[in-house]
Amino acid sequence: MIAKYCFTFGPYSVIMAKNLKGEECMSGQQIQILVAMCIYLLLVVAIGIYYMKAANESSDNYFIGGRKLGPWIAAMSAEASDMSGWLLMGLPGVAYWFGLSDAFWTAIGLAAGTYINWLVVAKRLRRYSALAGNAITIPEFLSNRYKENKKVILTIGSLFILVFFAVYAGSCFVTFGKLFSTLFGMRYQTVMIIGAIIVILYTFLGGFLAESATDFLQGVVMIIALCSVLAVGAIAAGGIPAVLNNIKSIPGFFEFFGIAQPLTADGVQQLDAAGKPLFGQAGSYGLLTIISTMSWGLGYFGMPQVLLRFMAISKASELKKSRRIATVWCVISLFAALSIGLIGRSLYPTALLTRSGAENIFITMSTGLLPAFIAGIVMSGILAATMSSADSYLLIASSALSRDIYKGIFKKDANDRQVMIASRVTLLLVSLFGIIIALDENSVIFKVVSFAWAGFGATFGPIMLFSLLWKRTTRAGAVAGMLTGSIMVFVWNMIISKLGGVFAIYELFPAFVLSCAAIVIVSLLTKKPDQAILDEFEAAKTYEC
């Protein structure tokens, strides 16, 4: 006989079982969830094996898929690789804890950034990157754009990508480990390493094509998971009117220009005598805060994992279709994630009493409201979000070292086989670094992801826009912009923001603005670009590809 019992991991309960000897074992519910998630993991590995032959044909195929992506895969893989586990855990957690405003304005910024990036940057970058030496990485494109002899832009860009994407990958491994350890009581370090190995395996074998195909699948799984949990959650809460009546009673919770203030002691939200969570007077959510929150959208212009999909699509003419697909996916996913947080506060008002615990509302609703096997499929949505980001980070980081630094600087005569070997060695080394970071489950948190997002956005975003849209931009201006953006992210985050008041703004916004200013000022103060660069800029506007 097996006796079931309930115990708690973190902020929510999991059904476990004991056998006759009193030993802990998995319940039938847990086994069904685990089986569904393992099926998903086997599927993504199979995709990596399927694309292995094509990936090995050339470094172009391995790094950018030979520029053969269709509009659906380009769009879905771009969005899936970008959003990561933050979409299913971070954004619902923000809505659960603070209410509508913070999550809403973040979502608005991200949706607007997605659309504008596809509209303004995508087609121009596809044409220009093909014309400028058929570049297949972002640092390589920027270096070719300015006809560098001394590879300053290439070096700065590659090193920045290498370091921060290793950290990004580590954060994804943490999410994988926490999910399995929480759901099944497994040892965190063991399952984290297993998850990392799975991502490494299909990325190592199948390269960009495998990554993009799995990201497409993962994008589908993510949106199905979000919409499913949203639907069952709304029904369980008694419908939308019941949810609204509940959350409107919380000061500032359902306001666009106000924000809820949970009353906490030692980081834990307090309860009244009746067991209801306590909130203080609503805080204000003013224009400066809105600008700060919406500035998340600026990051898209500098995200290598998104920009690379623009370069990889088979035809520039197909980008219009991709833009529509990506925008619709993004809007639906963001709306669903935000709504899950609001509904979750109505359904489970006292289940998640810490700021970090609030990020588990998606898991709590999935396991509490869905049949076990279906919950396992939905949990695969978190795996999908995590893996779709981790594989992109690993591949881009490996390309930065092997293609841009190894071949671009140290061994310019390296053949395709040597670049491929260097890439796979680098991928393993970056993965190892990410695993070391992730060994401590508290070492990489969403705050780090937020900081890295700002770093990429401010370093690559302005120079990407100016490189594509302003022909007067000089190499010196480009270098000044990249250095200003990256340095100001650190300075603003660690020093200036501590002053509070108007300075307590997300570091991406001021760093982005100052980077733009540096590009313009230095470009105007230095000699205009050579005629060959100007001619290529004009040719890229109509280049057929």
Secondary structure, DSSP 8 states (H G I E B T S, - for coil): --EEEEEEETTEEEEEEE-TT--EEE-HHHHHHHHHHHHHHHHHHHHHHHTHHHHTT-HHHHHHGGG-B-HHHHHHHHHHHHHGGGTTTHHHHHHHHH-HHHHHHHHHHHHHHHHHIIIIIIHHHHHHHHHTTT--SHHHHHHHHTT-SS-HHHHHHHHHHHHHHHHHHHHHHHHHHHHHHHHH---HHHHHHHHHHHHHHHHHHHHHHHHHHHHHHHHHHHHHHHHHHHHHHHHHTT-HHHHHHHHHTSTTTT-SSEE--B-EETTEE-B-TTS-B-B-S-EE--HHHHHHHHGGGGGGGG-HHHHHHHHHBS-GGGHHHHHHHHHHHHHHHHHHHHHHHHHHHHH-TTT--BTTGGGGHHHHHHHHHS-HHHHHHHHHHHHHHHHHHHHHHHHHHHHIIIIIIIIIII-TT--HHHHHHHHHHHHHHHHHHHHHHHTSTTSS-HHHHHHHHHHHHHHHHHHHHHHHH-TT--HHHHHHHHHHHHHHHHHHHHTGGGG-GGG-S-THHHHHHHHHHHHHHHHHHS----HHHHHHHHHHTT---
